């Protein structure tokens, strides 16, 4: 792919920092947002899976979006906001609220989770969101969470909807469907990697960027990985990609974002490693194993 759609590069789906007593820590979130953008992220994602969005109150969600939007405005970067529900009407209402606030450049929307409406129902769902939701949409294709797979033909049909501008591809594999999507995406349609450990080969195959939970740490290196593949610097990209894949495996050794939060806390970047039930905090061993890998940095050789 020689041209880039509107959404390309590295997007960091930020964790939601809590205090030890599980209160929202907006000041810590603001610091994380600013640090990610200063480190080279093209934009941020608020209220994604990594943000524990399902456990946040409506007011907490509004606070998270306001904090992330302020950082994005300061850096001239786009904010993508997660909107996930099995109710089409509720999703439209959420999209309209976001559009009215003016903070979001796009919404990240999965296939309706748990409902399993089939491809026809999923297409009808996104058609309704496209027609009535008033925001650009990034489809979140993550069937191991939604239980609704999408074929390459279905994704191509989604890409023809007026407000659908791309996809977060997180199917758990790079397979024939992936390659068909990358071979001929709809014009202006962004393909963003969402499986952290295989981000590098997906970029090598033509993806435009990634939405990568692991990039809450070593943001600059993940941004450099995207840049290296974009410039065609295959050898340093492969080396850095393999290193970051090992980091991602360590960060996902226990449910996301528990290890990520444990590492960020160990680095002194958030006030607590706390997560809200039904998640449990990462084990000390998982954090100890991941922490040394989280302290690398892109050097001159990688920029070659």
N, C-alpha and C positions, 0 to 999 in steps of 0.2 A: 504494500500500500504506500503510495507516494504522497497522498494528501491526508490531512487530518480533519476530522469533524470537530464540532464545537467543544465536545468533551473529550479531552485526551490528556495523557500524562498521568501522574500519580495523584490519587485522591486518598486521603487518610480518613477512615471511619473512626472517629475519636471515641475513646472510652468515656464514660461518665464518672468522674471522680466523686467519691463519697467520703464523708468523715467516718471515724470509727463507729459512730452511732447511726450510720447509714443516712445521714442528711446529705443533700446535694452540696457539692463544693464548687460554686461557680467561679471563684477566683482561680482555682487550680485548673479548671476547664479552660478559662481564658488564656492562661499561660501555655497550656498544651496546644491550643489552637494557634497561637502566635508562633510558638516554636516550630510547629509543623510547616507553616507557610514560610517562615524564614529559612527553613532547611531545604526548601525546594519543592514542596508539594504544590501541585497545580490548583488544588482546591480541597475542600473538606466535605465529609459526610457526617451529618448529625442524625441521631435517632436511628442508626442502623442496629444490626444484631449486636455488634461490639459495644454499643452504647447501653445495652440492657434496656432498650426502649419499652419492652413489655412491662417492666416493673416501675416505670415512671408515671407520676400523676400528670394530669393535663397541664397543671401550672408548671410542674418541673419540665415538661416537654417544651413549653413556651419559653422558659428561661434558657434551656439548652440551645434552642434555635436562636434566641436573641444574642447570647454570648458568642456563638459561632458566627453568626451573621456580622457582628461588629468586627471580629477579626478579619473576616473575608473582605468587608468593605475597606478596612485599613490597608489591606494588601492588594486590593483590586482583583480578588480571586472569587470564583463561583462557589456557592454553597449548595450542596445537594442534601435533601432531607428525606429520610426514610418514612414511607407510608405503607403500612402492612396490615391488611384486614381481609377477612373472608366475606365482607359485606360490601358490595359495590357501591351502594348508596352512601355508606359511611365513609368509604375511601374518597368519593367525590366531594363530600362535605369537608374532609380534611384538606384535600387539594385546594378547594376554593378558599379556605381559611388561610392557607399558606400563600396563595396567590395574592389575596387581599393585603396581607402583611408586607409583601414585597421583599421578603428576605431570601427566598429560595430561587435559585436559577433553574432547578429541576427537582423532581421527586424520584426517589428510588423505590420501585414498587414490585413486590414479588407476585407471582401467580397466587391466586387466593389460597392461603395455607389451609391444610387439613380437609378442605371441602372436596378436593379432587373433582373439579367440574368438567374435566376432559379438555382437549385442545379447543373444541368449538366454544365451550363455555368460557375458557380463558381468553380467547380472542374477543368474544362478546364483552367480557369484563373490561379489557383494555380499550376496546372501541368506545365504550361508554365513558371511561376515564378520559380518553382523548377528546371526546366531543364536549364533555361537560366539566372537566376538572380544571381547566384554565392554567395548566402548568405543563412544561415539557416533561416527558417521562423517560426514565431509564428503567427498562425491564430488568428485574432481578431474577435470573434463572438459577434456582438453587433447589433442585428436586429432592435432595436428601433432607431438606427441611419442609418443603411445601407438599411433597408427595405428588407433584404434578409435573412430569417431564414435558419438554417442548422439543419438537422436531425442528430440523433446519428449515423446513418449509413453513412451519408455524411462526418461527422467528422472522423469516423473510416477510410473511404476511403482517406481522406486528410492525415491522420496520416501514411498512407502507402507510401506517396510520399517521395522520397529520402531526400529532404532537409527540410521537415516539421517536426519540433521538439516539437511542443506543441501548446496550444491554450490559449488565454485569454477569459475566459468564462464570458460573460457579457450579458446574455439574459434577465435579469430582474427578474428571478425566479429560484428556485431550484425545478425542476419538474421531471417527469419520464425520459425525455430525458437526463437531467443532471445526474441522477442516473445511467442510462445505460452507459453513458460516463465514469463515475467514477468507475463503476463496472469492466470494462475491457478496459482500454485505450490501444492503441498500445504500444508495448515495447519501452521504452525510451522516451515516449511521455509525456510532462509536461501539467498538467491541472492547470492553474493559475486563481484564482478568480479575477473578474473584477468589480463586483458590491459591493461597499464598505460596505453597510449596512448588507449584508448577507455573508461577508467573513468568519466569525467564523463558521456558520453551514456548509459552503462549505468545510472548512478545516476539520471539524469534520467528514465529509462524505468521506474524502480521497484526497482532492485537495493538490497539492504539494506546493502551495504558493499563492501569489497574486500580481497583479499590481494595486496599490491602491492610487488614487489621494489624499484621506484623509491623507495618510502617509507623505505628505509634512509637516504636523504638527504631533507631537507625534510619530515620526518615530520609536523610541526605543520601544514604546508600541506595535505598529503594528508588529515589528520584534519579540517581545516577544510572541505575540499571535500565530504567526506561530510556534515558538519554543515550546510553551506549548502544542499545539495540536500534534506536531510531537513526543513529549516525552510522550504523553498519559496522561497529567495532566488535566483531563477534568474539574474538578470543578473550578480551577483558570482560565482556558481558557474560560469557559462559562461566568464567572463574568467579565473578561476583555473584552471579545467579546461583551457583552451587553453594556458595557460602551462605547466602541469604535463605536458601531452601533449608539448610540445616538449622538456622535460627528459627524459621517458621515451624519446622517440625517440633522444636523444643517449646515454642510458645503455644502450640496446639496440643501438647501432650495431655493436657487436661482441658475441660470445656472452656471455650472462648467466652469472655476475655479474662479468665481468672489468672492465668500465668502472665499475660501481658500486664495486668494491674499489679501483680506481685513484683514484676521487674521494675515497673515505673515507680512503685513505692520504694523499692530497694535503691533506686537511683535518686530518691529524694524529690521526685517530680510530682507526686500526688500525696495527699496527707494520709492515705490508708489504702491497703490492698482490698478493702471490703467490697463484696458483691452482695446483691440481694437474692434471697431465696426465690426460686428453687436452686440457684447456683450456690455452691460452697466455695470458700476461698481456696486458692491453689495450695497444694502441699508445699512445705518448705523445701523438700527435695527437688520438686519440679522447678521452683524459682531459682534454687542454687544452680541447677544444670543449665538453665536458660541465661542467667545473668551474665556470665562471662562472654557469651556470644553477642550480647546486646551492646557491647562497648566498642565495636569496630568503627572504622571511619574510612570514607573514600579517599584514596591517596592519588598522587600524580599518575602512577602507572595505570590506574583504572580510567583516568580521564583521557588517556592517550587515544 
